[in-house]
Amino acid sequence: MSENGPTWQDLPDLFKRKLVGYLDFKSRRQLRACSQNEKVIVDSCPLSIEKLACFFASSKDSLYLTANTKMATKRSFNGTENTTLDLIQTFINLFQHPKSTVKELTIEFSDEDKSERLITEIENVEWNFKMNANKLIWYSCKNNLAAVQFVEYLTPVTLKTIRFEYRSKNLEMMSKLVETDQWKQAPNLETSLILPAGIDIEKFSHARRLKIKVRESEFDVEKIQNVISVGFLDFEKQFQIYLIFQRFMKNDYPPGSYFSILTYFCRNDLESEEDETKLREPIVVHDRNIAVRTQTYFNMPNSNNFLLIRRSDIGVEGLVRDNNNPIEYFIL
């Protein structure tokens, strides 16, 4: 001990761990690099991350980290072999402690080779690698099965929301994604892109909050509305939508639960893939511009709530509302 009082080296490890909990990400990394003992202490303390974004692109890789709402850290890497590995190891080390958490995780797999490299490095770690994230924002290039493998490392019970984005004609990859435990247990599912033709909509029926877009040629909005209203199962596609409605009623979802299905006109599938990727820009919908054609009310079976089904010119939505607080608003 020095004449001026105890130094960092004199402090007990338990007290050091408590102090580490107050450090930002940059300070933790600096302390971790001081010695093997400090490395062990830092690694034994879980991280609580507000937002984490990792991008694997052909030209440049980037990692963004926000420890809280007032502090952000950015680390960018060029696309060379060594720095890609550096980013991967940095990302993996964030989850070295099993209790580390991320509120919002954004991951982009624009490069298939780098995606596979990430999975290989995860498989080689000495501990049981798992990620505790509340929300996943997931981007992927065409049929990147490594991106689906990545999702399987997320803790299903922690994951509440999956927002999935992808390039066109991704039926194979989406078919594998919807079979993961993470997908099957996530109560909130959404995308801003059109679902690939042929996807099984029944795989979405478990969600309490659902926002999807479908091809107009595959889903007839008026028939969907008729199916829900009278329970008559016209066609297989409409039957799948009916299953979503049926799940809402059976599970007696709470107020605020909803599903939103927008229909879009797409080019003929026989056109080139390059043309098909040029989908129409998302429609910006304002309450005053929505023309509601029909709306139907269904009382929930075991509560004082009801399910409102509304059909507009561009889609159909269902919203669970409280009879005691019937606030008007749209999901579309």
N, C-alpha and C positions, 0 to 999 in steps of 0.2 A: 504494500500500500504506500502511495506517495505521501509527502508531507502535506499536500493540499487536500487530502481525502482520497477516497477510493477511485480507481480508474475503471475503465470498461472491463479490463481483464479481471479486476477484483470482484465484479458483480456476480452473483450466483446465476446459473443458467436459467432458472425459473423466472427471475426478474428480467433477464435479457429477452426471453420469449415474450413477456408482456410488453416490453418496449417495442419489439419488432412489429407487434400488432398495430402500432401507431405510425409506422413508416410508410411512405409512398413506394411505388414500385421501383423507381430509380434508386432510392436510398437502400431498399432491400437488396438490390443487385450489387450495389457498391459494398455493402456490409458482407454479403455472401462471398465476395471475391477476396476478402481480407485474409482468411485462413480457413483451414479445414474445419476447425471448431465452429467458427461463425457460419460456415456453409451448412453444417449440420443443424445449427440453431435456427437459421432462416428457413431451411427446408422442413423443419418440424412445425412451422406456423402456417395455418391455412390462409389462403388469399380470399378476399371478398372483392370481386370485380364487378363494377357497374356495367361496362360494355367492353367487349373484346371482339376485334375484327381481324381476320387473317385472310390475305388474298394471295393465291398462287396463280400467277399469270405467266405467259411465255416470255415477256420482256422484263418484268419487275415484280418482286414479291414484297409485301408490306404487312406490318403488324401494327394495329392501333389498340391501345389499352386505356380505359378510363377507370381509375380505381374508385372514384366517386364523382359526384356531379360537379365538383369544383376543380378537378385535377385530371389532366390527360397526358399520356405518354405516347409518342409515335416512334416506331422503329421501322425504317425502310431498308430494303435490301435490293441490290440489283440482281439480275437473273443468272449469275454465275453458279457453278456447281457448289462451291464452298459456302457461299452466302445463303443458298437455298437450304442447305443442311443446318446452317446456323439458325435460320428462322424456325425450322422444324423443331430443333432442340429447344429453342426458347419457348415455343408454343407448348411443347410436351412438358417442360419443367414447371409451367404454370399450374399444372394439375398433378404435381408430384404428391401433394398432400391430399388424402382422400376426402377431406372436408372442405377443400377449396370450392368456391361457388362463383358462377357468372350469371348475372341477371339476363343479359342479352349477348348471344354469341352469333357473330356473322362470319360465315366461311364461304369463300368463293373458290371453286375448282375449275378454273378456266384452262388449266394445263393438265392433261391426263397423266403424263409421266411424273410430274411433281406430286400429283394426287397419290399415285401408287407409291412414291418415295415416302410420303408421310405415313401411309399405312404400314410400310415395311419398318420404319423407325419406331412406330408405336408398338408393333409386335415384338420388337427387340428390347424393350425396356424391361427392367428387372422387377418392377412392381405390377400389380393389377391395374392397368390404366383405365380410368373412368372419368367422365366429365359431368359435373353437376351444373346444368344450365337450365334456367327457367324458360328461355325463349331461344329458338334456333331460327336464324335467317340463312337459308341454304341456297347457294347458286351453283350450277354445274353446267359443264359443257355436255355435248351429246353423248348419251350412253356411257357415262363414266361410272362404272360399277364400284370403283374405289371410293367415290363420294358416298355411295350407299353404305359401304363398310364403315366409313367414318361415323355415320349416324348411329350405328350399333354400339359405339363406345359411350354414348350418352346414357345417363341413368334414367330409365323410363319413368320412375315415380316422381322425379324432379322436373322433368320436361313437361311444360304446360302448353306451349305454343310452337307450331312448326309453320314457318312461312317458306314455301318452296318455289324456286324459280329455276328455269331450265331453257335450253334451246328446243326448237321444234323437233317432232318425230322422236320423242323420248319414251315411247311406250315400254320398251324393255326395262329401262332404268326405273321408271315410275312403278311398274308392276312389282319390282323387287322392293322398292322403298315402302310401299303400302303393306308389305308383309312383315316388316320389322316390328318388334315389340314397342319400340319408341313411337312409331306411327299409330299403332293400335290403341295405345294408352293416352295419346295426346288429346286433350279436350278441345283445343283450338287449332284449326287448320285454315290456311289461306294462301292464295296465290294471285298475282296480278296478270298471269299469262293463261292462255287457253289450254285446257287439259288435252293430252294427246288422244287421238281417236282410238276408241276401243278400250279405254280404261274402265275398270269396274267401279261404278259410282257407289256400290254398296260398301266399298272399303272406306268411304268417307262418312258413313251413316252414324258412327259412334260419336262424332264431334258435337260438342255443345255450342260451339261457335264456328261456323263454316262459311267461307267466302270463296267461291270458285267461278270459273268461266268455262263455258262449253261451246262447241260448234253448233251453230244454228241448224245445220243439216242433221245432227244427231239427236237433238232435243227440241221437241215442239212445245213451246211455252204454254200454248193454249191447252194442249192435251195433258201436260203436267198438271195444270190447274184443275182440269176436269177429273183427273185421276184422284187428286187429293180431296176434291169436294165430294165425289160420289163413291170413292173407293173401288172404282171399276178399273181393272188392270188391263189397259189396252195393249201396250207393247212392252218389250223387255226394258227399254231405256226408261220409259215412264214408270215402270214398276220399281226400278232402282231409286228413282226420286221419291216414290211413295214410301220406300223403306226408311228414308230419312225422316219423313213426317211421322211414320209409325214409331220410330225410335224416340222421337221427341215426346210423343204422347205416353208411351209405355214407361219411360224413365222419369216422367214428370219433372222435366228440367226447370230450374228456377228462372225467375224474371231476368231478362237480359240475355238469355240464350237465344241464338238465332241461326238461320241458314240463309244464304244469299246465293242464287244461281243466275248468272248473267249469260245471255246467249249472244254469240258473235257470228257474223258471216265471215267465212274463210274461203280462200281460193280453192279451186278444185285440187284434190289430192294428186292428180296426175301432173300438175305443174311441177317445175323444178324445185328442189329443196331450197335453193337460194331465194326464189320468189316466196315460198311459204313462210320463211322466217320474217318476212316483212308484213307482220300482222298489223291490223288497224291499231291506231293509238287508243289507249284506254279512254273510255267515255267519262267525262266529268259530269256528274249528275247533281243537280241542285233540287231541293225539295219542290220548288215551285214549277220545275220543268217535268216532273214525273207524272205521266198520265196513268193513273191506276184504273185498270179496266174492271177488275173484280176484287173483292176481299171477302174472306170467310172466317168466322170465329169458331174455335173449338175449345170447349171447357176442358182444362186439364183434369185428369181422373182423381187425384188425391190432394188437391189444393184449391185455393181461391184464385188461381191464375188461369189465363186462357192463351191459346196459340192463335195468333192472327196470321192468316195466309193472304198475301197480296200479290196480284199479278199486274205487271206494268208492260209497257211496250218492249222492254229490253230484258225482262227476266221475271223471276218469281222469288219471293222471300217469305220466310216464316219467322215470327218474333214472339217470344213468350213475354206476356205482360201481366202486371199485377192489377187485378180488378179495383183495388183501392187506390191505384196511382196510374191511371191509363194515359201515360204521356205519349203524344204522337211524334214519331220520328221514323225515318227510313234507314235501312241498312244498305240498300243498293248503292 
